[in-house]
Amino acid sequence: MDGQATSGILRFFSELPDPRAHNVIHKLHDILVIAICAVICGADGWAEVEVFANSKLSWFRTFLDLPGGIPSHDTFGRVFGMLDPDAFEKCFSAWVAAVAQCSGGKLIAIDGKSIRRSFEHAWDKSGMAHLVSAFVRENKMVFGQLAVEDKSNEIVAIPKLLELLDLKAATVTIDAMGCQKNIAAQIVDAGGDYLLAVKDNQPALHHSVQKLMKEAVLDLTKSKRSQSDGSDGSVRCASIKTVDGDHGRIETRTVFVSDEITALGEVAQEWKGLGSVVLVRSERDIGGVVGSEDRFYISSVRGCEAARLADAVRGHWSVENQLHWQLDVSFGEDNRRIRKGYGAQNYSRLCRLALNLLKRDKSVKIGVHGKRLKAGWDEHYLLRLLTT
């Protein structure tokens, strides 16, 4: 069974450097296998990983060496706290590239998330782990993840993360923190399109976009049409409206798109490939109380493609709804108290790895929670997750 177990995901981690001295009791391969299996089956923290491993000792002995038996929870914590997160990420990315359809031609949502209880001391939360992830909506898989010191450093991590991805014909969506000229240029140079949120961190751009879209919306309102070609002197613009409602809340979202980027003036020349600007106007009616919010974006998509860009804006939230929410609810990430060394980000990477394995399995028609339970009950199913 050893050959079978290493023929799947585990072979991509065979070259992962061991951070310990040469004279070790427990093999890194064994530690990694046990940790992945435990997290898949619901373990939350190193103590639970150890309990799980001891309960499955006879099964693990059928394909692991275990020269020193099952490692203690302190050993798991120490090893993953020292494990090079960049090397771990390279192995993770190599596996994703091999098993998933490429990210090219798809929507890639890039967003950051803090692990709220990963700080070492209650009086100093500056050491909280913050991770930036690339989530491909169509695959419903994490394609890459990098750690940064805090949210303000996302602009350093995003270019590195983009280098790991196939951006050809893909649409990359990033919030305002990633609205940077070098990031836009990197995406265009790699053959992709960008949709970047614009806020006050780019004041000149924000002001110009606001001014243009205000005029565009006014012209459309006067004409009472959903599209204007600009032939009558108005701003060329298109719009699309959607209405959602549940639990007493009605939200009307209107997306306006204009490709008259010359109206932005000199600021338009600073953004490589800039093709259109976007206004998303959300109006919420909650129990008769109405509120409104405007959000602005720039995109390299040319033309007034309101439907396509509305889908991309909505699709960006897939990283929140299908990744961050899943990690919090199914994997309890925000409540986890792992704080030593690289332990928090490496455990988070184990969770993302487990989530990818569970989501790509189509053999049973149940949710992530049910699959985790089944993996804990059914060793054949757990082995299949690792080897297919």
NUVO-292561 format. One record per atom (N, C-alpha, C, O): residue in one letter; x, y, z. Coordinates in steps of 0.1 Angstrom, whole numbers, plus 5000, padded with zeros to 4 digits. Each point is the difference from the previous one (the first is absolute). Layout:
BEGIN
aXYZ...
% end
This chain:
BEGIN
m500849885000m499250125000m500950135000m499550104996d501749895008d500950115001d500150074986d500050124999g500249804991g500250054986g498750074996g500150114994q498749845010q498850064996q499850135007q499650104994a500749915019a499850125008a500950114995a499650125001t501649854993t500950114996t499850024985t500850094994s498349854999s499850024986s499150124997s500050054989g499350005021g499150114998g500750135005g501150034996i498250055012i500450135005i501449995007i500850104998l499549805009l501149995009l501450014992l501050045005r498949914982r501350004993r500550144997r501250024998f497950085002f500350144998f500750065012f500650114999f499449825012f500650055012f501249925004f500650025011s499949894980s501149915004s501350085001s500949965007e499250164986e501350075000e499950125011e500950085000l498149925008l499850115010l501249995010l500149905006p500750214995p501149995009p499649985015p499150075005d501649845002d499849985014d500750105008d501250014999p498150075009p500750115007p500849965013p500650085006r499349794997r500749955012r501449954997r500449994989a500349985022a501349934998a499849864995a498949954998h502349994998h499949874993h499649895009h499349914996n501050095017n499749905009n498550025005n499950065011v499249894982v498650025004v499349875003v500449904994i498650105014i499349875003i498949984990i499749894996h499650225000h498849984992h500350064986h500550114999k499149824991k500350044986k499050124996k498950005004l501650104989l499250114996l498849954991l498950055001h501449854990h498949954992h498949945009h498850034997d501549905013d499049945009d499250115007d498750005001i502050115004i499450115007i499050074990i498950035004l501549994984l499250074990l498749924997l498950064999v501349814998v498949914997v498950005011v498850024998i501749965014i499150005012i499350135001i498850005003a501950114996a499450145001a498950024990a498950055003i501449924984i499050024989i498849915003i498850054999c501449835004c498849915003c499250055012c498850004999a501950045011a499350055012a499150124997a498950015005v501750094988v499350124997v498849974991v498950055002i501349864988i498849964991i498949955009i498850024997c501549905013c499049935008c499550085012c499249955008g501250184993g499450085010g500850055011g499650075009a501749894992a500950045011a500250154999a500250064990d499850005022d500150155001d501150035010d499750025012g501549984984g501250035009g500849875002g499649894997w501650135007w501049895001w499649895010w500349884998a499150165013a499649905010a499049904993a500049885003e499050174990e499049924993e500749914989e499549894997v501550174996v500749924990v500749885007v499949894994e500750135018e500649885007e498949905004e500249884998v498750175007v498949905004v499549934988v499849875001f500050194988f499649944988f501049894995f499649894997a501650155003a501149914996a500049875008a500249894995n499750135018n500149885009n498749914998n500149885002s498850184995s498849924998s500149924986s499349904999k501550154992k500249934987k501449944999k500449974989l500250005022l501449955000l500149874991l500949994992s498249925010s500149874992s499950034986s500749934992w498550165004w499850034985w501250074995w500549974989f500050135018f501250074996f501249914999f500950024991r499249885017r501149904999r500049924987r501149944997t497850054996t500049934988t500750074988t500349934990f500050205012f500650074989f501050105004f500750074992l499549955021l501050105005l501149925008l499649905006d501650154995d501149935007d499850025015d500149905008l499650224997l499850035014l501149945009l499649925009p501650114989p501149935008p499950045014p500549935009g499050194995g499850045013g498650005005g499750075010g499449864983g498650005004g499350134995g500550074991i498549975016i499250124996i500750125007i500349995012p500050124981p500750115006p499050075010p498849984999s501750095011s499250075009s499550134994s500550044990h498550025016h499550134995h501150115000h500050094992d500949905018d501150095001d500949994988d500550104994t499749785001t500949974988t499350064988t500750064992f498049915006f499350064989f500150155000f500350064990g499550005022g500050155000g501450054998g500150104993r500949835012r501450054998r500449994985r500650094994v499149805000v500449974986v499350104990v500650074992f498149955010f499350094991f500350145003f499850094991g500649945021g500450145004g501350034993g500350124998m500649794999m501250024994m500049984985m500950054993l498149885002l499949974985l500050124992l499250095002d501749924988d500150124991d498650014992d499749924992p499650195011p498750024994p500150024985p499149964992d502050105003d500150024985d500349874993d499449974990a501449945016a500249874995a498749925000a499749934990f499550085021f498749935001f499150054989f499349924994e500750215003e499150064990e500449954986e499149984992k502250015006k500449954986k499549864998k499649974989c500549945021c499549874999c498550004998c499449934991f499950155016f498550024999f499750044986f499049954994s501650155001s499750054987s500349904989s499349994990a501849935011a500349904990a498949905000a499649954989w499950015023w498949905000w498750064993w499449934992v500350195012v498850064994v500150014985v499049974993a502150075002a500250014985a499949874994a499649994988a500749905019a500049874994a498649944999a499649934991v499650105020v498749935001v498850094995v499049944997a501250195003a498850094996a500250044986a501150014994q497850035000q500050074987q500750135003q499950065010c500849994980c500850125001c499150125004c498849994997s501850115008s499350125004s499750094988s499250095001g501549894988g499850084988g498650004995g499349895000g500250234996g498650014995g499050005010g498849994997k501550025016k499149995011k500050125008k500850094998l498349925012l500050115009l500849975013l499849905006i501250184996i500949985011i499850125010i500350114998a499249855014a499750105011a501250005010a500349895005i500350224997i501150015009i499650085012i499650124998d500649835014d499650075012d500849955012d500549895000g499550195010g500749975012g499149975012g498950045000k501749885009k499249965012k500949995012k501149944999s498650125012s500749995012s499549885009s498849985000i502149955006i499649895009i499950065014i501150035006r497850004999r499750105010r500749965014r500350095007r499949794995r500549965014r501449944998r500549925009s500250124981s501449954998s501150085006s501249974998f498450145009f501050085006f500649935012f499349915006e501950124998e500749925011e499650055014e499949925009h499950214992h499650065013h498850084999h499850074990a499349925019a498750075000a500250155000a499150074994w502049985011w500250145000w500650064988w500250124998d500249794993d500750044987d499549914989d500449894998k498650174994k499449934989k500750034987k499549964989s501650115011s500750034988s500649884993s500350004988g499949895020g500649884994g499049914993g500349894997m498450155002m499049924995m500349964985m500450094992a499449795005a500349954986a499050054991a498850005002h501750054986h499150064990h500449934987h501250004996l497949944997l500249924988l499350054988l498850045001v501949964988v499450054987v499849874992v501049934997s497850054998s499749884992s499450044986s499450104998a500949814993a499550014986a499049884999a500349895000f498450154998f498949904999f499450014986f499650104995v500449784998v499549994987v498549965001v499749895004r499450204992r498649975002r499549874993r499349925006e501150074981e499549884993e500549875006e499249905000n502050095005n500549885006n499649995014n500049895006k499650225000k499750005015k501249955008k499849935010m501450114986m501249965006m501050115003m500050104992v500749895018v501150105003v501249964991v500549895001f500050214991f501149974991f501350055006f501149974995g498850115015g501350055006g499750085013g498950055002q502149965007q499850075012q501450045005q500949935000l499250205005l501250055005l499650085013l499050065001a502049945009a499850075012a500750135000a501050024994v498450085012v500650135002v499950045015v499349945007e501550164996e500050045014e498750065005e499549985011d499950104980d498650065003d499450044987d500649994989k498250055012k499250034987k500650104991k499950004988s500950105018s500650114992s501149944991s500450064991n500149825012n501049944992n499549914989n500749934993e498050075005e499449924989e500550044986e500249924991i500250215008i500550054987i501349944996i500450004989v500349955021v501349934998v499749864996v500749944991a498449995015a499749864998a499349984987a500249894993i498950205003i499149974988i500949984987i499749914993p501350175004p500849974989p500749865000p500149944990k500350025022k500649875001k499049894998k500349904994l498550125011l498949914998l499749994985l499749894995l500250224998l499650004986l501049924992l499749944990e501650065014e501149934993e499749855000e500549934991l498850025019l499749865001l498949954991l499749884999l499550224995l498849964993l500150024985l500850074995d498449854998d499850014986d498950114998d498849975002l501650154993l499050114999l499550014986l499250104997k501349824993k499650024987k498449994998k499449905004a500050214991a498650014998a499249995013a498749994999a501950025012a499350005013a499650145004a500650104995t498449925013t499650135006t500449995014t499549925008v501450184997v500450005013v499350115008v500050124995t499449855016t499350115008t500750015013t500349905007i499950234997i500750035012i499450125007i499550094993d500549925020d499450115007d500950124999d501149994994a498650125013a500750134998a501449995004a500950084995m499549835014m501449995004m500949964989m501150044999g498349884991g500849964989g499950094988g500449964989c498950155012c499950104989c501350074999c500150125004q500949824989q501350064998q500449994986q499649904993k501150205002k500450004986k500849884995k499849954989n501250015020n500849894996n499349875000n500349914992i498650075017i499249885000i499250004987i499949894994a499550225002a499250004988a500949974988a499549924991a501750135008a500949974989a500449865000a500149944989q500150005023q500449865000q498949914995q500349904993i498550135010i498949914996i499850024984i499949894994v500250235001v499950024986v501249934992v499749944990d501550085015d501149944994d499949845000d500649944991a498750005018a499949865001a498849954992a499749885000g499650214993g498949964991g498750005006g499049944995g500850125017g498750005007g499450135000g500550104995d498349915011d499350125002d499850035015d500049905008y499950224996y499950045014y498750075002y499550074992l500049925020l498950085006l500450045014l500049915009l500450214993l500550055012l499150105007l499650104993a500149885020a499250105007a500850125002a501250005003v498150124996v500750135001v499450075012v498850025002k502150025008k499650085011k501050125002k500750034991d499350025021d500750135002d501549975001d500850105000n499749774999n501449985000n500650044986n501250014999q498050014991q500450064988q499150124997q499150004992p501250125015p499150115000p499750064987p498950044997a502149984994a499850064987a499149914992a499150054993l501349825007l499249914992l498549995005l499150004992h500849995021h498749995006h499150134997h498849984996h501850135004h499250134997h499650004985h498950034997s502049934994s499750004986s499049904996s499150034992v500949855014v499049894998v498750055005v499049984993q500950075019q498850055006q499350114990q498849994998k502050104998k499550114991k499549944987k498950044996l501849874998l499549944987l498749935002l499150014992m500949905018m498849915002m498850085004m498949974997k501350145011k498950085004k499350064987k498850014999e502150044992e499450054987e499349894992e499050034994a501749855006a499449904992a498649955005a499149984992v500850015021v498749965006v499050114998v498849974997l501550165004l499150114997l499549994986l498850024997d502149964993d499649994986d499049884998d499150024993l501249875013l499149884998l498750025007l499049964994t501050115017t498750035007t499150094991t498849984999k501950124995k499250094992k499449934987k498950034996s501949884999s499549934988s499149885003s499349954991k500750015022k499249885005k500349884991k499149924998r502150064999r500549884993r501049935008r500650065009s499749814988s501049935007s501450014993s501049945004q499050134984q501250014993q500050134991q499050034995s502250035005s500250124991s501249984992s501149965005d498850074982d501249984991d500850134999d501050014993g498550105014g500850124999g499750094988g500650114999s498649844992s499850074987s499350145002s500150094992d499249925020d499350135002d500750095010d499550105005g501849874996g500850085009g500149965014g500750065008s498649844995s500049945014s501249915002s500749964990v499650015022v501149905003v499549864996v499049955004r501949984988r499749874996r500049915012r501049995008c497949934994c499849935012c499049894999c499150014991a501049885016a499049905001a499849965014a500950025009s497949924994s499749965014s499249885000s499449964990i500749975021i499249885003i499550005014i500850045009k498049924994k499450005013k499649865004k499449924993t500850055020t499649875006t499350045013t500450095007v498649824997v499350025013v500149875007v499649894995d500850115018d500149895008d499250035013d500050115005g499449795001g499350025012g499849875008g499749904995d500550115018d499749895010d500050055014d500750105003h498649845005h499950035015h499750155002h500650065009g498549994983g499650145003g500950114994g499950125002r501149834990r501050094994r499950004985r500049894994i499850225000i500050014985i501250094996i500250115004e500649834987e501250084995e499950014985e499949904993t500250225002t500050034986t501450054997t500550105005r500149834986r501450034996r500150044985r499649924992t500850205005t500250054987t501450024996t500750075008v499849874982v501450014995v500050094988v499449964990f501450155011f500150094989f501549984995f500950005008v499250004978v501449984994v500150104989v499250024991s502050055009s500350094989s501449984996s500949975008d499350044978d501449984995d500650134995d501049994993e498450125011e500550134996e501250045009e499950105007i501149824993i501150035009i500850124997i500750055009t499250014979t500750124997t499550125009t500650095002a498149895003a499450105008a500750015014a499850095007l501049814996l500749995013l501250095000l500650035010g499850024978g501250084999g501349935001g500149884996e500950185009e501449945000e500049885009e500949914997v498350085013v500049895009v499849874993v500549895004a498850114985a499749884992a501249944994a500149874999q500950214998q501249954994q500949935010q501049934995e498850085017e500849945011e499749865002e500749935007w498150024988w499649875003w500049924987w499250024991k501749885009k500249924987k498749924997k499549935008g500250084979g498849934995g498750045004g499049944997l500950185010l498750045005l499050014989l500250074990g498649865011g499050004990g498750055004g499250044991s500549965022s498650045004s500050035015s500949965007v498150124997v499850035014v498649955004v499150004992v500849975020v498749945005v499550065013v500850045009l497949984991l499350045013l499049905003l499249964992v500949995021v499049915005v499250075010v500550045011r498249984987r499150075009r499149905007r499149934993s501050055020s499249905007s499050085009s500450095008e498449874991e498950065008e499349895008e499549914994r500650115019r499449895009r498850055007r500050115006d499049814994d498750035007d499949905011d499649884997i500650155015i499949915011i498950045010i500250095008g498749854991g498950035008g499550154998g499550065010g500649994978g499550134997g501150115002g499850114996v501449855009v501150095001v500949984988v500649904998v499550214994v500849994988v501350075001v500250115005g500949824990g501350055000g500649984986g499649914993s501450175004s500649994987s501650015001s500550075009e500249864982e501450005000e500550004986e499549924992d501550165005d500750004987d501449955002d500750035009r499749874981r501349955000r500650024986r499249984990f502150055009f500650034987f501149904997f500749955009y499450024978y501149914995y500650054987y499350084993i501949875004i500650024987i500249864994i500349905008s499750094979s500249874994s500750014987s500050114993s500749795003s500749994987s499049954989s500450004988v498449955016v499049964990v499550124992v499650105006r500649894981r499650114991r498549994996r499449895000g500050224998g498650014996g499150015012g500549995012c498350034986c499050015011c499449875003c498749984999e502049925006e499549875003e499549995014e500649945009a498250114993a499450015013a499849865006a500249985012a499249934980a499749875005a501349925005a500049945010r501050074982r501349935003r500650065013r500449925008l499650214993l500750065011l499149995013l500549995011a498250014987a499149975012a500249865005a500049985012d500249934979d500349865004d501449995008d500149935009a500950154986a501350005006a499950065014a500649955010v498750164991v499850075013v499449905010v500449985012r498549954984r499349915008r500949885003r500049955012g500850014978g500849885002g501150025010g500549905006h500050234996h501150025009h499649955014h500849965008w497950054995w499649965014w500049855002w499749955011s500649984978s500149855002s501149975009s500049905007v501150184994v501149975009v499550025014v500549935009e498550164994e499550015013e499049895003e500049945011n499150034980n498949915002n500449854999n499549925008q501450054983q500449864998q501349965006q500449885001l500450225003l501349975006l500150055015l500049915009h500050224993h500150055014h498949955009h500249965011w498650044984w498849965008w500249855003w499749965011q500749964979q500149865002q501149975010q499949915009l501250164990l501149985010l499650045014l500549935010d498750174992d499650045013d498949905006d500149965011v498950014980v498949915005v500449865001v499849935010s500850014979s500349865000s501349965007s500249905006f500850204993f501349975006f500350085012f501149995006g498050104998g500250085013g501350085000g500650015010e499850054978e501350064999e500150125010e501150025006d497950064995d500250125009d500149975015d500450095007n499249794996n500049975015n501349925003n500149965012r500750014979r501149915002r501250085007r500350114997r500249825014r501150075008r501449944997r500649955009i499850064978i501449954997i500850134998i499650084991r501449945016r500750135000r501549994999r500750114998k499949775002k501549995000k500549994986k499649924992g501450175006g500749994987g499150014988g499250094999y501049824991y499250004988y498849915002y499349974990g500449995022g498949905002g498750044995g499349924994a500350215009a498650054996a499949994985a498949954995q502050104997q499950014986q500149864994q499449974990n501549945016n500149874994n498849915003n499649924992y499850105020y498749935003y498950054991y499249924995s500850215002s499050054991s500249944986s499049984993r502350005003r500249944987r499549865000r499549954990l500749975021l499449875001l498550004998l499549914994c499950195012c498550014999c499650034985c499049944995r501750154998r499750034986r500349884992r499349974990l501749955013l500349884993l498949905002l499649944990a500050045022a498849915003a498850054993a499249914995l500550225005l498850054993l500149974985l498949964995n502250064999n500149974986n499849854997n499349974991l501249945017l499849864999l498649965001l499449924992l499950145018l498649975002l499150054989l499049944996k501350194999k499250064990k500149934986k499149994992r502149965005r500249934987r499549865000r499849944989d499850015022d499549865001d498550014996d499250075007k500449864983k498650004995k499349865002k498949984995s501849935013s499449875001s498849995010s499249914999v500750195009v498850015009v499450134999v500750104999k497949915002k499350124998k499650065014k498850015003i502250035005i499850065012i501050125002i500950014992g498850075018g500850125002g501449975006g500349885003v500550234999v501349985006v499949945013v500849915003h498350135006h499949945013h499749855000h500649935007g498550034984g499749864999g501149924994g500249895005k500650174986k501249934995k501049985010k500749895001r499550215008r501049985011r499649895009r500849925005l497950074998l499549905009l500249864993l500549905007k499250094980k500249874993k501449965000k500349885001a500650224997a501449975000a500549945013a500949915000g498550145011g500449955013g499549875003g500649925007w498250044987w499449875002w500549904990w500149885004d500250164984d500349914989d501450014996d500350104993e500649815011e501450024996e500349984985e500950064995h498349864999h500149994985h499750134993h500750044990y498350035015y499750134994y501150105003y500450084991l500249925021l501150095003l501249974991l500650104996l499749785002l501149964992l499850054985l500950044994r497849945002r499750054986r500250154998r500550044990l499250045021l500250144999l501550034998l500350104993l500549835013l501550025000l500649954987l501050064996t498449844997t500749944989t499450024987t500749974990t498250105009t499450024987t500250154995t499650044989
% end
